[in-house]
Amino acid sequence: ARLCFADGTEAIVGVKAEVERTVVGASNTSSGQSRLDDEGEGEDDTRMHSAEEDMVEERRRQARGKGQDAWIEVTVDMPGFGRDDDGVVVFLAQMLQEGLVADGGLRDRLWIGWGWHWRVYVDILLLTAPNSYPLPLLSLTTHLALLSTKLPAPISRIDEDPLFNDDWDAAQALYDGATRSRPPFTLLVVSVGDNIFFDPSREELAVADAVCAVTVGTLQRSQSTGHQSNDDESSLRLLSLRTIDPPARLAAATSATDGEDDQGLWKPARGGMKRRIVAKMVKTVLEPGGVGEEVLTGLEGFSGG
């Protein structure tokens, strides 16, 4: 996926996947083996003759709770940061990876069977020097890349070595539209006094009292449950909220101040965020018709998934 903001900043995200053998402990191995024994030979014959849709549904049911965070790797490359272990690059990659694993659904989708899984590599490249904090751009581009990612459909049983369908038209999307599941995304929110700003500019970041990275995901509603959507019910859920030190924190305070002007000189405020400001941020993102749903609607306009 390739995404460009109005200020000229541009990013490209590529997703790669490879089959990898799962290293499990003795307890996990015995647990998996006992479950296979309980299923019996009768169900083995049923699976062999079942339809492809039933096999996919059974594999998803078996995969619940078996994914691992280590199966997802995120790397970020930014101009001006030549080292991969630079603090800014590592911090951005960690925040993006936290959002992906906090959902819990992605890692379970990577489970192939007993002893095998997909390992996904998310490579993020910022093409231009950032005019502001690039977290929203990188997160939304990653969202689009994962939304258009497909994996070969497995045709082997979960207790066999993986074998896949070589027909790419039969490939399965990493995020299934039938359950309305979408990748999580992270928004950057700042507070200046009692006001909050989304996707702040460099100037707004410079005077921000607090900076938060809010990660949200979609609620997965299966069509088979017969759940009817309610206009007053939000389709988003909060996955994580991380505070980031604003540039104002780095300013040396010469005296105790509440952030007010003192003879024409602005000084950074001391202390943490007020709870009502945090609640206001979360509500503005998650509420029906709020910022989160506006972002999702905008992404649906040009997503290729």
C-alpha positions as CSV (number, residue, x, y, z in Angstrom):
1,A,0.0,0.0,0.0
2,R,1.1,3.5,-0.7
3,L,-0.4,6.6,1.0
4,C,0.3,10.3,0.7
5,F,-1.0,13.0,2.9
6,A,-1.9,16.5,1.9
7,D,1.3,18.0,3.3
8,G,3.4,15.9,0.9
9,T,4.5,13.1,3.3
10,E,4.4,9.7,1.7
11,A,4.8,6.1,3.0
12,I,4.9,2.6,1.5
13,V,4.1,-0.6,3.4
14,G,4.8,-4.1,2.2
15,V,3.6,-7.3,3.8
16,K,5.4,-10.6,3.4
17,A,4.6,-14.0,4.8
18,E,6.4,-17.3,5.1
19,V,5.5,-20.7,6.5
20,E,7.4,-21.5,9.7
21,R,7.4,-24.5,12.0
22,T,5.9,-23.7,15.5
23,V,8.1,-24.5,18.4
24,V,5.9,-25.6,21.3
25,G,6.5,-27.0,24.7
26,A,5.7,-30.5,25.9
27,S,2.5,-29.4,27.5
28,N,1.2,-27.7,24.4
29,T,2.1,-30.7,22.3
30,S,0.3,-33.2,24.5
31,S,-2.7,-30.9,24.7
32,G,-2.9,-30.7,21.0
33,Q,-2.5,-34.5,20.6
34,S,-5.2,-35.2,23.2
35,R,-7.6,-33.0,21.3
36,L,-6.9,-34.8,18.1
37,D,-7.5,-38.1,19.9
38,D,-10.8,-36.9,21.2
39,E,-12.0,-36.0,17.8
40,G,-11.9,-39.6,16.7
41,E,-11.6,-41.3,13.3
42,G,-15.2,-40.6,12.4
43,E,-14.6,-36.8,12.3
44,D,-11.5,-37.4,10.2
45,D,-13.6,-39.0,7.5
46,T,-16.1,-36.2,7.7
47,R,-13.4,-33.6,7.3
48,M,-12.0,-35.3,4.2
49,H,-15.4,-35.1,2.5
50,S,-16.6,-31.8,3.9
51,A,-16.9,-28.7,1.7
52,E,-14.1,-26.1,1.5
53,E,-16.2,-23.6,3.5
54,D,-16.6,-26.0,6.4
55,M,-12.9,-26.7,6.4
56,V,-12.1,-23.0,6.6
57,E,-14.6,-22.4,9.4
58,E,-13.2,-25.4,11.3
59,R,-9.7,-24.2,11.0
60,R,-10.6,-20.7,12.3
61,R,-12.4,-22.3,15.2
62,Q,-9.4,-24.4,16.1
63,A,-7.0,-21.4,15.7
64,R,-8.7,-19.3,18.4
65,G,-6.2,-18.5,21.2
66,K,-3.3,-20.3,19.5
67,G,-1.5,-17.3,17.9
68,Q,1.6,-15.7,19.3
69,D,2.8,-12.1,19.2
70,A,6.2,-13.2,17.9
71,W,4.7,-14.2,14.6
72,I,4.3,-10.5,13.7
73,E,7.4,-8.4,12.9
74,V,7.3,-4.7,12.1
75,T,10.2,-2.7,10.8
76,V,10.3,1.0,10.1
77,D,12.7,2.8,7.8
78,M,12.8,6.6,7.9
79,P,15.0,9.1,6.0
80,G,17.7,10.7,8.2
81,F,17.8,7.7,10.5
82,G,20.6,5.4,9.2
83,R,20.5,2.9,12.0
84,D,17.8,0.4,12.6
85,D,18.3,0.6,16.3
86,D,17.7,4.3,16.5
87,G,15.4,5.2,19.4
88,V,12.8,7.0,17.3
89,V,12.6,4.2,14.7
90,V,12.4,1.4,17.3
91,F,9.7,3.3,19.3
92,L,7.5,3.8,16.2
93,A,7.8,0.2,15.2
94,Q,7.0,-1.0,18.7
95,M,3.9,1.2,18.9
96,L,2.6,-0.1,15.5
97,Q,3.3,-3.7,16.5
98,E,1.5,-3.2,19.9
99,G,-1.6,-2.1,18.0
100,L,-1.5,-5.2,15.7
101,V,-1.1,-7.7,18.5
102,A,-3.5,-6.0,20.9
103,D,-6.4,-6.9,18.6
104,G,-5.7,-10.6,19.1
105,G,-7.4,-11.6,15.9
106,L,-4.4,-11.2,13.5
107,R,-2.1,-13.6,15.3
108,D,-4.8,-16.3,15.4
109,R,-5.3,-16.0,11.7
110,L,-1.6,-16.9,11.2
111,W,-2.1,-20.4,12.7
112,I,-2.1,-23.1,10.0
113,G,-2.2,-26.3,12.0
114,W,-0.5,-28.3,14.7
115,G,3.2,-27.4,14.3
116,W,2.9,-24.8,11.5
117,H,2.1,-21.1,11.2
118,W,2.6,-18.0,9.1
119,R,5.2,-15.4,10.1
120,V,4.3,-12.0,8.8
121,Y,6.8,-9.2,8.1
122,V,5.4,-5.7,7.9
123,D,8.0,-3.4,6.2
124,I,7.3,0.3,6.5
125,L,9.1,2.9,4.5
126,L,8.7,6.6,5.0
127,L,9.7,8.2,1.7
128,T,9.8,11.8,2.7
129,A,11.1,13.6,5.7
130,P,8.2,14.0,8.2
131,N,6.8,17.4,8.7
132,S,5.2,16.2,12.0
133,Y,5.0,13.0,14.0
134,P,4.5,10.4,11.3
135,L,2.6,7.8,13.4
136,P,-0.8,8.3,11.8
137,L,0.6,8.1,8.2
138,L,2.5,4.9,9.0
139,S,-0.5,3.3,10.8
140,L,-3.1,4.1,8.1
141,T,-0.8,2.8,5.4
142,T,-0.2,-0.4,7.3
143,H,-4.0,-0.7,7.7
144,L,-4.5,-0.6,3.9
145,A,-1.6,-3.0,3.3
146,L,-3.0,-5.6,5.7
147,L,-6.5,-5.2,4.3
148,S,-5.3,-6.1,0.8
149,T,-3.1,-9.0,2.0
150,K,-4.1,-12.5,0.9
151,L,-2.6,-15.9,1.9
152,P,-2.7,-19.2,-0.1
153,A,-5.7,-21.3,1.0
154,P,-4.6,-24.5,2.9
155,I,-6.0,-27.8,1.6
156,S,-4.3,-30.0,4.2
157,R,-5.7,-31.0,7.5
158,I,-4.6,-29.3,10.7
159,D,-2.6,-32.3,11.8
160,E,-0.7,-32.7,8.5
161,D,2.2,-30.8,7.0
162,P,0.8,-27.7,5.3
163,L,-0.2,-28.0,1.7
164,F,-1.8,-25.0,-0.2
165,N,-4.0,-24.4,-3.2
166,D,-1.9,-23.0,-6.1
167,D,-4.9,-21.2,-7.5
168,W,-4.4,-17.5,-6.4
169,D,-8.1,-16.8,-7.0
170,A,-8.8,-19.2,-4.1
171,A,-6.5,-17.3,-1.7
172,Q,-8.0,-16.2,1.6
173,A,-7.9,-12.6,2.7
174,L,-6.1,-11.9,5.9
175,Y,-9.1,-9.9,7.1
176,D,-12.4,-11.4,6.1
177,G,-15.1,-8.9,5.0
178,A,-17.8,-11.4,6.0
179,T,-17.2,-10.7,9.7
180,R,-16.6,-6.9,9.1
181,S,-13.1,-7.3,10.6
182,R,-10.5,-4.7,9.7
183,P,-6.9,-4.1,10.8
184,P,-6.5,-1.8,13.8
185,F,-5.2,1.7,13.3
186,T,-3.6,4.3,15.5
187,L,-4.5,8.0,15.8
188,L,-2.3,10.8,17.2
189,V,-4.2,13.1,19.6
190,V,-2.8,16.1,21.5
191,S,-4.4,18.3,24.1
192,V,-3.7,22.0,24.5
193,G,-5.6,23.2,27.6
194,D,-9.1,21.8,27.4
195,N,-8.9,21.4,23.6
196,I,-7.9,18.3,21.7
197,F,-6.5,18.0,18.2
198,F,-6.1,15.1,15.8
199,D,-3.2,14.6,13.5
200,P,-1.4,17.7,14.9
201,S,0.9,19.9,13.0
202,R,4.5,20.6,14.1
203,E,3.3,23.9,15.7
204,E,0.5,22.2,17.6
205,L,2.9,19.5,18.8
206,A,5.3,22.2,20.0
207,V,2.8,23.6,22.5
208,A,0.9,20.4,23.4
209,D,0.3,19.7,27.0
210,A,0.0,15.9,26.3
211,V,0.3,13.6,23.3
212,C,-1.5,10.3,23.1
213,A,-1.4,7.4,20.6
214,V,-4.9,5.9,20.6
215,T,-5.2,2.5,18.9
216,V,-8.7,1.3,18.0
217,G,-10.1,-1.9,16.3
218,T,-13.4,-3.0,14.8
219,L,-15.9,-5.2,16.6
220,Q,-16.1,-8.6,14.8
221,R,-19.8,-9.5,14.3
222,S,-20.5,-12.8,12.6
223,Q,-23.4,-12.8,10.2
224,S,-24.5,-16.2,11.6
225,T,-25.2,-14.7,15.0
226,G,-28.1,-12.6,13.7
227,H,-26.8,-9.5,15.5
228,Q,-28.5,-6.4,14.2
229,S,-26.4,-3.3,14.1
230,N,-27.7,-0.3,16.1
231,D,-27.0,3.3,15.0
232,D,-26.4,4.3,18.6
233,E,-23.9,1.5,19.1
234,S,-20.2,2.1,18.3
235,S,-18.5,-0.4,15.9
236,L,-15.1,0.4,17.3
237,R,-13.3,-0.7,20.5
238,L,-10.3,0.7,22.3
239,L,-7.2,-1.5,22.0
240,S,-4.5,0.6,23.6
241,L,-3.6,4.1,24.7
242,R,0.0,5.2,25.0
243,T,1.3,8.6,26.1
244,I,4.2,10.2,24.3
245,D,6.4,12.9,25.8
246,P,5.6,16.2,23.9
247,P,8.4,18.5,22.8
248,A,7.3,20.9,25.6
249,R,8.5,18.4,28.2
250,L,12.0,18.9,26.9
251,A,11.9,22.6,27.6
252,A,13.8,23.6,30.8
253,A,11.3,25.2,33.2
254,T,12.9,28.0,35.2
255,S,10.1,28.2,37.7
256,A,6.9,26.5,38.7
257,T,4.1,27.4,36.3
258,D,0.7,26.3,35.2
259,G,1.5,26.8,31.5
260,E,0.2,30.4,31.5
261,D,1.8,33.4,30.0
262,D,4.3,35.2,32.3
263,Q,5.3,38.6,30.9
264,G,4.8,37.4,27.3
265,L,6.8,34.2,27.8
266,W,5.1,30.8,27.4
267,K,6.2,28.1,29.7
268,P,5.3,24.4,29.6
269,A,2.7,23.1,32.1
270,R,3.8,20.6,34.7
271,G,1.9,17.5,35.8
272,G,0.1,14.8,34.0
273,M,-3.0,14.6,31.9
274,K,-6.4,15.2,33.6
275,R,-8.7,12.2,33.5
276,R,-11.5,14.2,31.8
277,I,-9.2,15.0,29.0
278,V,-8.3,11.3,28.5
279,A,-12.0,10.4,28.6
280,K,-12.8,13.2,26.1
281,M,-10.1,11.8,23.7
282,V,-11.4,8.3,23.9
283,K,-15.1,9.3,23.5
284,T,-14.4,11.5,20.5
285,V,-12.6,8.5,18.8
286,L,-15.1,5.7,19.7
287,E,-18.5,7.4,19.7
288,P,-20.8,6.6,16.7
289,G,-20.1,9.1,14.0
290,G,-16.9,10.1,15.7
291,V,-13.4,10.5,14.4
292,G,-12.7,6.8,14.3
293,E,-15.6,6.0,12.1
294,E,-14.8,8.9,9.8
295,V,-11.3,7.6,9.3
296,L,-12.7,4.1,8.5
297,T,-15.1,5.5,6.0
298,G,-12.4,7.5,4.3
299,L,-10.2,4.4,4.1
300,E,-13.0,2.4,2.5
301,G,-13.2,4.9,-0.3
302,F,-9.9,3.8,-1.9
303,S,-8.9,0.5,-0.2
304,G,-8.2,-2.2,-2.7
305,G,-9.1,-5.0,-0.3
